[in-house]
Amino acid sequence: MSLGGPRPPDALETAAIAAREHAFAPFSKFRVGAAVECADGRIYSGCNIENATYGLTVCAERVAVFKALSEGARAFRRVVVAADTATLTPPCGACRQILWEFMGDVEITLVNLAGAAESYRLKDLLPRPFDASYL
Ligand code: THU
C-alpha cells in the first residue's frame, strides 16, 4: 500500500472522478466513479447505478470493467475508485471478485475529491481468491 498526500489526479483518476458525476444514486446518495486502464492504454469509466429493488444496484467498478469487456478489452493495468469520503472508499466484496477474475492482480487506487490517494495490489484486497483456475 502506498499513502499519498493531496496531489493532482492523473488521467485515470480524473476519468473516475468525472464518471462519479453521472452516478445514479437516488437511494443511498452515495456517489462512486471508477475507471479502468486497458493494456493498450484505453480508458473506460463507470458510475454506480442504483435500482428501486436495491439488490439490482450495480457498483461503479463493475460498470467500468463491463464497459471495457464489451468493447473487447481483455488485459488491464490499473483501476481507480473515486468517492467523496475522508476514509477512502474500497471496492465491495462482489467487485473485488469480478475485478480479480477479469483483471488479475492489478494496481487499484482509491481517491477522493480532496486529492487523497492510496494504492494497493488487488491481491492484497482479496487474499486467496477463488477463480477459474480451480475449475
Ligand atoms: N458502491 C460502489 O459503486 N462502489 C463501491 O466501491 C462501494 C459502493 C455503490 C453501491 C451503492 O450504489 C452505493 O455505493 C452505496 O453502497
Backbone and ligand atoms as CSV (ligand in chain L), in Angstrom:
chain,resi,resn,atom,element,x,y,z
A,1,MET,N,N,0.848,-1.182,0.000
A,1,MET,CA,C,0.000,0.000,0.000
A,1,MET,C,C,0.888,1.237,0.000
A,2,SER,N,N,0.487,2.222,-0.778
A,2,SER,CA,C,1.197,3.494,-0.700
A,2,SER,C,C,0.211,4.569,-0.286
A,3,LEU,N,N,0.653,5.429,0.575
A,3,LEU,CA,C,-0.188,6.529,1.028
A,3,LEU,C,C,0.301,7.794,0.361
A,4,GLY,N,N,-0.608,8.540,-0.212
A,4,GLY,CA,C,-0.205,9.782,-0.857
A,4,GLY,C,C,-0.896,10.957,-0.213
A,5,GLY,N,N,-0.202,12.052,-0.088
A,5,GLY,CA,C,-0.848,13.274,0.354
A,5,GLY,C,C,-1.628,13.857,-0.801
A,6,PRO,N,N,-2.309,14.967,-0.562
A,6,PRO,CA,C,-3.070,15.586,-1.643
A,6,PRO,C,C,-2.175,15.888,-2.836
A,7,ARG,N,N,-2.651,15.603,-4.038
A,7,ARG,CA,C,-1.882,15.828,-5.263
A,7,ARG,C,C,-2.861,15.859,-6.421
A,8,PRO,N,N,-2.465,16.424,-7.570
A,8,PRO,CA,C,-3.378,16.471,-8.709
A,8,PRO,C,C,-3.653,15.066,-9.225
A,9,PRO,N,N,-4.892,14.800,-9.664
A,9,PRO,CA,C,-5.211,13.470,-10.186
A,9,PRO,C,C,-4.562,13.227,-11.539
A,10,ASP,N,N,-4.181,11.982,-11.802
A,10,ASP,CA,C,-3.697,11.616,-13.137
A,10,ASP,C,C,-4.901,11.346,-14.053
A,11,ALA,N,N,-4.637,10.921,-15.286
A,11,ALA,CA,C,-5.713,10.796,-16.278
A,11,ALA,C,C,-6.755,9.763,-15.858
A,12,LEU,N,N,-6.299,8.643,-15.309
A,12,LEU,CA,C,-7.266,7.601,-14.923
A,12,LEU,C,C,-8.094,8.055,-13.721
A,13,GLU,N,N,-7.422,8.720,-12.791
A,13,GLU,CA,C,-8.139,9.252,-11.628
A,13,GLU,C,C,-9.144,10.316,-12.053
A,14,THR,N,N,-8.749,11.144,-12.988
A,14,THR,CA,C,-9.650,12.183,-13.499
A,14,THR,C,C,-10.878,11.556,-14.144
A,15,ALA,N,N,-10.676,10.463,-14.877
A,15,ALA,CA,C,-11.808,9.774,-15.522
A,15,ALA,C,C,-12.761,9.200,-14.473
A,16,ALA,N,N,-12.219,8.643,-13.398
A,16,ALA,CA,C,-13.071,8.079,-12.339
A,16,ALA,C,C,-13.844,9.186,-11.625
A,17,ILE,N,N,-13.170,10.291,-11.366
A,17,ILE,CA,C,-13.829,11.417,-10.676
A,17,ILE,C,C,-14.933,11.995,-11.566
A,18,ALA,N,N,-14.670,12.075,-12.866
A,18,ALA,CA,C,-15.681,12.601,-13.800
A,18,ALA,C,C,-16.873,11.652,-13.899
A,19,ALA,N,N,-16.608,10.345,-13.939
A,19,ALA,CA,C,-17.701,9.364,-14.042
A,19,ALA,C,C,-18.609,9.441,-12.825
A,20,ARG,N,N,-18.021,9.725,-11.684
A,20,ARG,CA,C,-18.823,9.835,-10.454
A,20,ARG,C,C,-19.940,10.867,-10.588
A,21,GLU,N,N,-19.703,11.884,-11.389
A,21,GLU,CA,C,-20.731,12.918,-11.609
A,21,GLU,C,C,-21.999,12.336,-12.232
A,22,HIS,N,N,-21.870,11.206,-12.913
A,22,HIS,CA,C,-23.030,10.582,-13.566
A,22,HIS,C,C,-23.702,9.535,-12.685
A,23,ALA,N,N,-23.229,9.378,-11.457
A,23,ALA,CA,C,-23.796,8.340,-10.581
A,23,ALA,C,C,-25.312,8.482,-10.499
A,24,PHE,N,N,-25.991,7.343,-10.584
A,24,PHE,CA,C,-27.438,7.317,-10.375
A,24,PHE,C,C,-27.645,6.693,-9.005
A,25,ALA,N,N,-27.700,7.546,-7.986
A,25,ALA,CA,C,-27.717,7.060,-6.598
A,25,ALA,C,C,-28.790,7.776,-5.784
A,26,PRO,N,N,-30.060,7.721,-6.262
A,26,PRO,CA,C,-31.114,8.453,-5.549
A,26,PRO,C,C,-31.461,7.844,-4.198
A,27,PHE,N,N,-31.094,6.581,-3.967
A,27,PHE,CA,C,-31.486,5.918,-2.724
A,27,PHE,C,C,-30.426,6.097,-1.646
A,28,SER,N,N,-29.190,5.826,-1.976
A,28,SER,CA,C,-28.124,5.971,-0.973
A,28,SER,C,C,-27.521,7.366,-0.966
A,29,LYS,N,N,-27.641,8.079,-2.087
A,29,LYS,CA,C,-26.944,9.370,-2.270
A,29,LYS,C,C,-25.425,9.219,-2.220
A,30,PHE,N,N,-24.954,8.014,-2.299
A,30,PHE,CA,C,-23.510,7.739,-2.219
A,30,PHE,C,C,-22.999,7.555,-3.642
A,31,ARG,N,N,-22.224,8.545,-4.089
A,31,ARG,CA,C,-21.828,8.579,-5.497
A,31,ARG,C,C,-20.408,8.035,-5.658
A,32,VAL,N,N,-20.262,7.126,-6.597
A,32,VAL,CA,C,-18.968,6.484,-6.824
A,32,VAL,C,C,-18.654,6.516,-8.314
A,33,GLY,N,N,-17.397,6.718,-8.627
A,33,GLY,CA,C,-16.914,6.608,-10.006
A,33,GLY,C,C,-15.766,5.617,-10.045
A,34,ALA,N,N,-15.575,5.011,-11.189
A,34,ALA,CA,C,-14.451,4.088,-11.354
A,34,ALA,C,C,-13.922,4.228,-12.773
A,35,ALA,N,N,-12.670,3.877,-12.947
A,35,ALA,CA,C,-12.090,3.873,-14.290
A,35,ALA,C,C,-11.059,2.763,-14.366
A,36,VAL,N,N,-11.038,2.092,-15.509
A,36,VAL,CA,C,-10.048,1.035,-15.735
A,36,VAL,C,C,-9.174,1.441,-16.918
A,37,GLU,N,N,-7.897,1.096,-16.806
A,37,GLU,CA,C,-6.959,1.321,-17.909
A,37,GLU,C,C,-6.608,-0.027,-18.519
A,38,CYS,N,N,-6.848,-0.144,-19.811
A,38,CYS,CA,C,-6.551,-1.392,-20.528
A,38,CYS,C,C,-5.060,-1.449,-20.861
A,39,ALA,N,N,-4.590,-2.640,-21.194
A,39,ALA,CA,C,-3.177,-2.821,-21.525
A,39,ALA,C,C,-2.766,-1.978,-22.729
A,40,ASP,N,N,-3.714,-1.692,-23.624
A,40,ASP,CA,C,-3.392,-0.869,-24.798
A,40,ASP,C,C,-3.600,0.621,-24.539
A,41,GLY,N,N,-3.879,0.981,-23.287
A,41,GLY,CA,C,-3.994,2.387,-22.928
A,41,GLY,C,C,-5.406,2.941,-22.930
A,42,ARG,N,N,-6.350,2.178,-23.479
A,42,ARG,CA,C,-7.732,2.681,-23.468
A,42,ARG,C,C,-8.230,2.819,-22.037
A,43,ILE,N,N,-9.077,3.781,-21.820
A,43,ILE,CA,C,-9.675,4.025,-20.511
A,43,ILE,C,C,-11.192,3.911,-20.640
A,44,TYR,N,N,-11.791,3.151,-19.709
A,44,TYR,CA,C,-13.247,3.074,-19.610
A,44,TYR,C,C,-13.635,3.436,-18.188
A,45,SER,N,N,-14.717,4.208,-18.085
A,45,SER,CA,C,-15.154,4.638,-16.762
A,45,SER,C,C,-16.585,4.199,-16.518
A,46,GLY,N,N,-16.991,4.251,-15.255
A,46,GLY,CA,C,-18.351,3.887,-14.892
A,46,GLY,C,C,-18.740,4.536,-13.578
A,47,CYS,N,N,-20.035,4.547,-13.322
A,47,CYS,CA,C,-20.566,5.083,-12.067
A,47,CYS,C,C,-21.517,4.053,-11.475
A,48,ASN,N,N,-21.843,4.220,-10.194
A,48,ASN,CA,C,-22.838,3.307,-9.622
A,48,ASN,C,C,-24.224,3.654,-10.153
A,49,ILE,N,N,-25.007,2.600,-10.398
A,49,ILE,CA,C,-26.352,2.746,-10.944
A,49,ILE,C,C,-27.293,1.962,-10.032
A,50,GLU,N,N,-28.079,2.706,-9.249
A,50,GLU,CA,C,-28.945,2.069,-8.262
A,50,GLU,C,C,-30.296,1.710,-8.867
A,51,ASN,N,N,-31.011,0.874,-8.121
A,51,ASN,CA,C,-32.281,0.352,-8.579
A,51,ASN,C,C,-33.254,0.362,-7.406
A,52,ALA,N,N,-34.540,0.575,-7.692
A,52,ALA,CA,C,-35.552,0.649,-6.637
A,52,ALA,C,C,-35.651,-0.643,-5.838
A,53,THR,N,N,-35.229,-1.745,-6.433
A,53,THR,CA,C,-35.207,-3.005,-5.691
A,53,THR,C,C,-33.972,-3.115,-4.796
A,54,TYR,N,N,-33.093,-2.142,-4.881
A,54,TYR,CA,C,-31.822,-2.080,-4.141
A,54,TYR,C,C,-30.854,-3.180,-4.595
A,55,GLY,N,N,-31.313,-4.415,-4.578
A,55,GLY,CA,C,-30.410,-5.538,-4.841
A,55,GLY,C,C,-29.876,-5.561,-6.260
A,56,LEU,N,N,-30.550,-4.891,-7.166
A,56,LEU,CA,C,-30.085,-4.885,-8.554
A,56,LEU,C,C,-29.123,-3.734,-8.845
A,57,THR,N,N,-28.798,-2.977,-7.830
A,57,THR,CA,C,-27.795,-1.921,-7.979
A,57,THR,C,C,-26.487,-2.501,-8.507
A,58,VAL,N,N,-25.837,-1.737,-9.388
A,58,VAL,CA,C,-24.524,-2.156,-9.888
A,58,VAL,C,C,-23.502,-1.098,-9.480
A,59,CYS,N,N,-22.403,-1.557,-8.923
A,59,CYS,CA,C,-21.349,-0.648,-8.468
A,59,CYS,C,C,-20.580,-0.057,-9.655
A,60,ALA,N,N,-19.962,1.076,-9.393
A,60,ALA,CA,C,-19.184,1.786,-10.409
A,60,ALA,C,C,-18.084,0.905,-11.006
A,61,GLU,N,N,-17.444,0.110,-10.168
A,61,GLU,CA,C,-16.327,-0.715,-10.642
A,61,GLU,C,C,-16.785,-1.715,-11.697
A,62,ARG,N,N,-17.944,-2.345,-11.413
A,62,ARG,CA,C,-18.422,-3.348,-12.362
A,62,ARG,C,C,-18.895,-2.702,-13.653
A,63,VAL,N,N,-19.515,-1.537,-13.555
A,63,VAL,CA,C,-19.923,-0.844,-14.779
A,63,VAL,C,C,-18.692,-0.549,-15.632
A,64,ALA,N,N,-17.640,-0.057,-15.009
A,64,ALA,CA,C,-16.428,0.300,-15.768
A,64,ALA,C,C,-15.798,-0.923,-16.430
A,65,VAL,N,N,-15.650,-2.010,-15.671
A,65,VAL,CA,C,-14.966,-3.168,-16.260
A,65,VAL,C,C,-15.855,-3.852,-17.292
A,66,PHE,N,N,-17.179,-3.851,-17.088
A,66,PHE,CA,C,-18.063,-4.464,-18.081
A,66,PHE,C,C,-18.098,-3.629,-19.367
A,67,LYS,N,N,-18.035,-2.324,-19.233
A,67,LYS,CA,C,-17.941,-1.495,-20.442
A,67,LYS,C,C,-16.689,-1.851,-21.234
A,68,ALA,N,N,-15.581,-1.992,-20.533
A,68,ALA,CA,C,-14.318,-2.325,-21.213
A,68,ALA,C,C,-14.410,-3.698,-21.879
A,69,LEU,N,N,-14.949,-4.670,-21.142
A,69,LEU,CA,C,-15.052,-6.021,-21.698
A,69,LEU,C,C,-15.943,-6.038,-22.925
A,70,SER,N,N,-17.019,-5.283,-22.874
A,70,SER,CA,C,-17.955,-5.302,-24.002
A,70,SER,C,C,-17.401,-4.581,-25.221
A,71,GLU,N,N,-16.333,-3.830,-25.026
A,71,GLU,CA,C,-15.646,-3.204,-26.160
A,71,GLU,C,C,-14.447,-4.035,-26.598
A,72,GLY,N,N,-14.309,-5.221,-26.029
A,72,GLY,CA,C,-13.278,-6.143,-26.493
A,72,GLY,C,C,-12.020,-6.176,-25.664
A,73,ALA,N,N,-11.921,-5.334,-24.649
A,73,ALA,CA,C,-10.707,-5.322,-23.820
A,73,ALA,C,C,-10.612,-6.620,-23.014
A,74,ARG,N,N,-9.408,-7.152,-22.907
A,74,ARG,CA,C,-9.207,-8.383,-22.139
A,74,ARG,C,C,-7.987,-8.314,-21.224
A,75,ALA,N,N,-7.184,-7.277,-21.342
A,75,ALA,CA,C,-5.994,-7.146,-20.497
A,75,ALA,C,C,-5.978,-5.739,-19.904
A,76,PHE,N,N,-5.641,-5.670,-18.615
A,76,PHE,CA,C,-5.791,-4.419,-17.882
A,76,PHE,C,C,-4.554,-4.115,-17.054
A,77,ARG,N,N,-4.389,-2.829,-16.791
A,77,ARG,CA,C,-3.239,-2.378,-15.987
A,77,ARG,C,C,-3.637,-1.865,-14.615
A,78,ARG,N,N,-4.685,-1.076,-14.595
A,78,ARG,CA,C,-5.000,-0.359,-13.345
A,78,ARG,C,C,-6.491,-0.140,-13.226
A,79,VAL,N,N,-6.928,0.116,-12.008
A,79,VAL,CA,C,-8.313,0.541,-11.759
A,79,VAL,C,C,-8.290,1.617,-10.686
A,80,VAL,N,N,-9.160,2.596,-10.833
A,80,VAL,CA,C,-9.291,3.678,-9.846
A,80,VAL,C,C,-10.738,3.720,-9.366
A,81,VAL,N,N,-10.906,3.926,-8.071
A,81,VAL,CA,C,-12.228,4.105,-7.471
A,81,VAL,C,C,-12.262,5.490,-6.837
A,82,ALA,N,N,-13.279,6.288,-7.191
A,82,ALA,CA,C,-13.386,7.657,-6.678
A,82,ALA,C,C,-14.688,7.829,-5.911
A,83,ALA,N,N,-14.580,8.318,-4.690
A,83,ALA,CA,C,-15.758,8.664,-3.888
A,83,ALA,C,C,-15.379,9.882,-3.042
A,84,ASP,N,N,-16.381,10.469,-2.397
A,84,ASP,CA,C,-16.114,11.687,-1.639
A,84,ASP,C,C,-16.114,11.384,-0.149
A,85,THR,N,N,-15.221,10.502,0.264
A,85,THR,CA,C,-15.134,10.114,1.674
A,85,THR,C,C,-13.723,10.394,2.193
A,86,ALA,N,N,-13.632,10.815,3.451
A,86,ALA,CA,C,-12.313,11.093,4.036
A,86,ALA,C,C,-11.503,9.803,4.148
A,87,THR,N,N,-12.150,8.756,4.663
A,87,THR,CA,C,-11.540,7.418,4.619
A,87,THR,C,C,-11.873,6.854,3.249
A,88,LEU,N,N,-10.850,6.620,2.457
A,88,LEU,CA,C,-11.068,6.311,1.037
A,88,LEU,C,C,-11.907,5.054,0.876
A,89,THR,N,N,-12.817,5.102,-0.096
A,89,THR,CA,C,-13.807,4.036,-0.302
A,89,THR,C,C,-13.199,2.862,-1.061
A,90,PRO,N,N,-13.199,1.670,-0.459
A,90,PRO,CA,C,-12.672,0.487,-1.149
A,90,PRO,C,C,-13.788,-0.228,-1.907
A,91,PRO,N,N,-13.437,-1.069,-2.873
A,91,PRO,CA,C,-14.464,-1.831,-3.591
A,91,PRO,C,C,-15.124,-2.852,-2.678
A,92,CYS,N,N,-16.407,-3.127,-2.925
A,92,CYS,CA,C,-17.121,-4.137,-2.142
A,92,CYS,C,C,-16.592,-5.523,-2.504
A,93,GLY,N,N,-17.006,-6.506,-1.743
A,93,GLY,CA,C,-16.513,-7.862,-1.965
A,93,GLY,C,C,-16.867,-8.402,-3.336
A,94,ALA,N,N,-18.089,-8.127,-3.783
A,94,ALA,CA,C,-18.500,-8.614,-5.107
A,94,ALA,C,C,-17.619,-8.019,-6.198
A,95,CYS,N,N,-17.323,-6.747,-6.083
A,95,CYS,CA,C,-16.470,-6.109,-7.104
A,95,CYS,C,C,-15.044,-6.634,-7.035
A,96,ARG,N,N,-14.548,-6.903,-5.843
A,96,ARG,CA,C,-13.186,-7.470,-5.743
A,96,ARG,C,C,-13.104,-8.774,-6.525
A,97,GLN,N,N,-14.141,-9.599,-6.390
A,97,GLN,CA,C,-14.154,-10.869,-7.104
A,97,GLN,C,C,-14.192,-10.652,-8.619
A,98,ILE,N,N,-15.076,-9.775,-9.075
A,98,ILE,CA,C,-15.182,-9.508,-10.517
A,98,ILE,C,C,-13.875,-8.921,-11.048
A,99,LEU,N,N,-13.325,-7.961,-10.323
A,99,LEU,CA,C,-12.074,-7.342,-10.781
A,99,LEU,C,C,-10.969,-8.392,-10.847
A,100,TRP,N,N,-10.908,-9.260,-9.840
A,100,TRP,CA,C,-9.875,-10.294,-9.835
A,100,TRP,C,C,-10.015,-11.206,-11.053
A,101,GLU,N,N,-11.226,-11.648,-11.336
A,101,GLU,CA,C,-11.416,-12.614,-12.425
A,101,GLU,C,C,-11.111,-12.015,-13.788
A,102,PHE,N,N,-11.366,-10.731,-13.953
A,102,PHE,CA,C,-11.139,-10.129,-15.269
A,102,PHE,C,C,-9.832,-9.349,-15.375
A,103,MET,N,N,-9.308,-8.896,-14.261
A,103,MET,CA,C,-8.133,-8.019,-14.326
A,103,MET,C,C,-6.893,-8.624,-13.684
A,104,GLY,N,N,-7.093,-9.639,-12.804
A,104,GLY,CA,C,-5.948,-10.210,-12.119
A,104,GLY,C,C,-5.394,-9.248,-11.074
A,105,ASP,N,N,-4.118,-9.415,-10.762
A,105,ASP,CA,C,-3.524,-8.672,-9.647
A,105,ASP,C,C,-3.071,-7.281,-10.080
A,106,VAL,N,N,-4.033,-6.441,-10.455
A,106,VAL,CA,C,-3.715,-5.094,-10.922
A,106,VAL,C,C,-3.538,-4.143,-9.739
A,107,GLU,N,N,-3.019,-2.984,-10.055
A,107,GLU,CA,C,-2.968,-1.915,-9.053
A,107,GLU,C,C,-4.342,-1.279,-8.950
A,108,ILE,N,N,-4.791,-1.056,-7.728
A,108,ILE,CA,C,-6.085,-0.401,-7.515
A,108,ILE,C,C,-5.854,0.830,-6.654
A,109,THR,N,N,-6.263,1.972,-7.171
A,109,THR,CA,C,-6.047,3.248,-6.493
A,109,THR,C,C,-7.386,3.808,-6.048
A,110,LEU,N,N,-7.446,4.191,-4.787
A,110,LEU,CA,C,-8.638,4.808,-4.214
A,110,LEU,C,C,-8.366,6.293,-4.081
A,111,VAL,N,N,-9.305,7.114,-4.530
A,111,VAL,CA,C,-9.107,8.567,-4.440
A,111,VAL,C,C,-10.370,9.221,-3.885
A,112,ASN,N,N,-10.176,10.440,-3.358
A,112,ASN,CA,C,-11.345,11.260,-3.030
A,112,ASN,C,C,-11.213,12.609,-3.730
A,113,LEU,N,N,-12.170,13.475,-3.499
A,113,LEU,CA,C,-12.194,14.743,-4.236
A,113,LEU,C,C,-11.217,15.756,-3.671
A,114,ALA,N,N,-10.649,15.455,-2.504
A,114,ALA,CA,C,-9.679,16.370,-1.894
A,114,ALA,C,C,-8.251,16.060,-2.321
A,115,GLY,N,N,-8.084,15.052,-3.171
A,115,GLY,CA,C,-6.745,14.740,-3.662
A,115,GLY,C,C,-6.015,13.678,-2.876
A,116,ALA,N,N,-6.694,13.054,-1.908
A,116,ALA,CA,C,-6.061,11.934,-1.199
A,116,ALA,C,C,-6.090,10.696,-2.086
A,117,ALA,N,N,-5.071,9.864,-1.977
A,117,ALA,CA,C,-4.989,8.653,-2.797
A,117,ALA,C,C,-4.231,7.573,-2.043
A,118,GLU,N,N,-4.676,6.331,-2.222
A,118,GLU,CA,C,-3.969,5.158,-1.703
A,118,GLU,C,C,-3.982,4.115,-2.800
A,119,SER,N,N,-2.859,3.423,-2.966
A,119,SER,CA,C,-2.793,2.365,-3.974
A,119,SER,C,C,-2.492,1.030,-3.327
A,120,TYR,N,N,-3.139,-0.005,-3.841
A,120,TYR,CA,C,-2.989,-1.373,-3.349
A,120,TYR,C,C,-2.812,-2.303,-4.540
A,121,ARG,N,N,-2.337,-3.510,-4.276
A,121,ARG,CA,C,-2.487,-4.597,-5.249
A,121,ARG,C,C,-3.819,-5.270,-4.957
A,122,LEU,N,N,-4.519,-5.644,-6.020
A,122,LEU,CA,C,-5.826,-6.267,-5.807
A,122,LEU,C,C,-5.710,-7.525,-4.951
A,123,LYS,N,N,-4.608,-8.259,-5.120
A,123,LYS,CA,C,-4.441,-9.497,-4.345
A,123,LYS,C,C,-4.418,-9.236,-2.837
A,124,ASP,N,N,-3.951,-8.048,-2.452
A,124,ASP,CA,C,-3.942,-7.720,-1.028
A,124,ASP,C,C,-5.343,-7.407,-0.503
A,125,LEU,N,N,-6.229,-6.999,-1.409
A,125,LEU,CA,C,-7.620,-6.721,-1.005
A,125,LEU,C,C,-8.487,-7.971,-1.096
A,126,LEU,N,N,-8.009,-8.995,-1.812
A,126,LEU,CA,C,-8.771,-10.240,-1.970
A,126,LEU,C,C,-7.803,-11.418,-1.826
A,127,PRO,N,N,-7.397,-11.692,-0.573
A,127,PRO,CA,C,-6.428,-12.778,-0.371
A,127,PRO,C,C,-7.038,-14.139,-0.717
A,128,ARG,N,N,-6.202,-15.018,-1.227
A,128,ARG,CA,C,-6.591,-16.393,-1.567
A,128,ARG,C,C,-7.892,-16.445,-2.358
A,129,PRO,N,N,-7.895,-15.802,-3.506
A,129,PRO,CA,C,-9.132,-15.702,-4.285
A,129,PRO,C,C,-9.513,-17.015,-4.954
A,130,PHE,N,N,-10.804,-17.215,-5.098
A,130,PHE,CA,C,-11.316,-18.295,-5.944
A,130,PHE,C,C,-11.438,-17.751,-7.363
A,131,ASP,N,N,-11.041,-18.567,-8.333
A,131,ASP,CA,C,-11.209,-18.152,-9.718
A,131,ASP,C,C,-11.215,-19.376,-10.632
A,132,ALA,N,N,-11.180,-19.161,-11.921
A,132,ALA,CA,C,-11.336,-20.237,-12.889
A,132,ALA,C,C,-10.217,-21.261,-12.807
A,133,SER,N,N,-9.103,-20.917,-12.183
A,133,SER,CA,C,-8.000,-21.868,-12.083
A,133,SER,C,C,-8.383,-23.087,-11.241
A,134,TYR,N,N,-9.445,-22.973,-10.452
A,134,TYR,CA,C,-9.896,-24.111,-9.633
A,134,TYR,C,C,-10.869,-25.019,-10.374
A,135,LEU,N,N,-11.382,-24.557,-11.510
A,135,LEU,CA,C,-12.464,-25.306,-12.173
A,135,LEU,C,C,-11.920,-26.390,-13.067
L,1,THU,N1,N,-20.739,1.456,-4.374
L,1,THU,C1,C,-19.955,1.452,-5.487
L,1,THU,O1,O,-20.412,1.786,-6.588
L,1,THU,N2,N,-18.667,1.092,-5.347
L,1,THU,C2,C,-18.046,0.848,-4.166
L,1,THU,O2,O,-16.849,0.605,-4.142
L,1,THU,C3,C,-18.827,0.872,-2.911
L,1,THU,C4,C,-20.288,1.004,-3.083
L,1,THU,C5,C,-22.116,1.936,-4.503
L,1,THU,C6,C,-23.201,0.906,-4.465
L,1,THU,C7,C,-24.372,1.745,-3.992
L,1,THU,O3,O,-24.955,2.390,-5.106
L,1,THU,C8,C,-23.751,2.808,-3.118
L,1,THU,O4,O,-22.385,2.842,-3.456
L,1,THU,C9,C,-23.907,2.569,-1.641
L,1,THU,O5,O,-23.490,1.287,-1.306
